[in-house]
């Protein structure tokens, strides 16, 4: 989405250790292999969090989505938000702790 200009910002949640590895990979390999305009594309922000921890996940989402922004004239900005949940649901635990 970022490469095609279809999104202004992208965030990816993953377990902290996986997120750290992904961020390193994105920063080093992507920039090394790309030149020109494509090299200047904003990469997704990778956030390390266990989605089973609703409090931590909620705080991250509040920070990302909270308030809707302000256009400087007191008007709240609105935007479209897409959540892609891919390969995650099987790892989420219910209140009883079971997957």
C-alpha positions as CSV (number, residue, x, y, z in Angstrom):
1,X,0.0,0.0,0.0
2,X,2.8,2.4,0.8
3,X,4.6,1.7,-2.5
4,X,1.5,2.3,-4.5
5,X,0.6,5.5,-2.6
6,X,-2.7,3.9,-1.5
7,X,-1.9,4.5,2.2
8,X,-0.2,7.3,4.2
9,X,0.8,5.1,7.1
10,X,1.0,1.4,7.8
11,X,1.6,-0.3,11.1
12,X,2.4,-4.0,11.7
13,X,2.0,-5.7,15.1
14,X,4.0,-8.8,15.9
15,X,5.6,-10.4,18.9
16,X,8.4,-8.1,20.3
17,X,11.2,-10.4,19.2
18,X,9.7,-10.9,15.7
19,X,9.0,-7.2,15.4
20,X,12.6,-6.3,16.2
21,X,13.9,-8.7,13.5
22,X,11.4,-7.4,10.9
23,X,12.4,-3.8,11.6
24,X,16.1,-4.6,11.2
25,X,15.4,-6.5,8.0
26,X,13.2,-3.7,6.5
27,X,15.6,-0.9,7.4
28,X,18.7,-2.6,6.0
29,X,17.7,-4.8,3.1
30,X,14.9,-2.7,1.7
31,X,17.0,0.5,1.5
32,X,20.0,-1.3,0.1
33,X,18.1,-2.9,-2.7
34,X,16.1,0.2,-3.8
35,X,17.2,3.3,-5.5
36,X,15.6,6.6,-6.4
37,X,12.1,7.4,-5.4
38,X,11.3,3.9,-4.1
39,X,14.2,4.1,-1.6
40,X,12.5,7.1,0.0
41,X,9.2,5.3,0.6
42,X,8.1,5.2,4.2
43,X,8.4,1.7,5.6
44,X,5.7,0.3,7.8
45,X,6.1,0.9,11.5
46,X,6.6,-2.4,13.2
47,X,5.2,-2.5,16.8
48,X,6.3,-5.3,19.1
49,X,3.3,-6.4,21.2
50,X,1.6,-9.6,22.2
51,X,-2.0,-9.2,20.9
52,X,-3.1,-11.4,23.8
53,X,-2.4,-8.5,26.1
54,X,-5.4,-6.3,25.4
55,X,-4.2,-3.4,27.6
56,X,-0.9,-3.0,25.7
57,X,-2.5,-3.5,22.3
58,X,-5.3,-1.0,23.2
59,X,-2.7,1.6,24.2
60,X,-0.9,1.2,20.9
61,X,-4.1,1.5,19.0
62,X,-5.2,4.5,21.0
63,X,-1.9,6.2,20.2
64,X,-2.2,5.4,16.5
65,X,-5.9,6.2,16.1
66,X,-6.7,8.4,19.0
67,X,-8.1,11.8,18.6
68,X,-8.3,11.6,14.8
69,X,-5.9,14.5,14.5
70,X,-6.6,18.1,14.1
71,X,-6.3,20.3,11.0
72,X,-5.1,23.4,13.0
73,X,-8.5,25.1,12.8
74,X,-10.1,23.0,15.5
75,X,-11.7,20.5,13.1
76,X,-11.2,16.8,13.8
77,X,-9.7,15.0,10.8
78,X,-11.2,11.7,9.8
79,X,-9.6,8.9,7.8
80,X,-10.3,5.4,6.6
81,X,-8.7,2.6,8.6
82,X,-8.1,-0.9,7.4
83,X,-7.2,-3.8,9.7
84,X,-5.7,-6.8,8.2
85,X,-5.6,-9.8,10.5
86,X,-3.6,-12.5,8.8
87,X,-2.2,-15.6,10.5
88,X,-3.0,-14.1,13.9
89,X,-6.4,-15.4,15.0
90,X,-5.1,-19.0,15.7
91,X,-2.7,-17.6,18.2
92,X,-5.1,-15.5,20.2
93,X,-6.3,-16.9,23.5
94,X,-9.8,-16.5,25.0
95,X,-10.5,-15.4,28.5
96,X,-9.9,-19.0,29.7
97,X,-6.4,-18.9,28.3
98,X,-7.1,-21.4,25.5
99,X,-6.6,-20.7,21.9
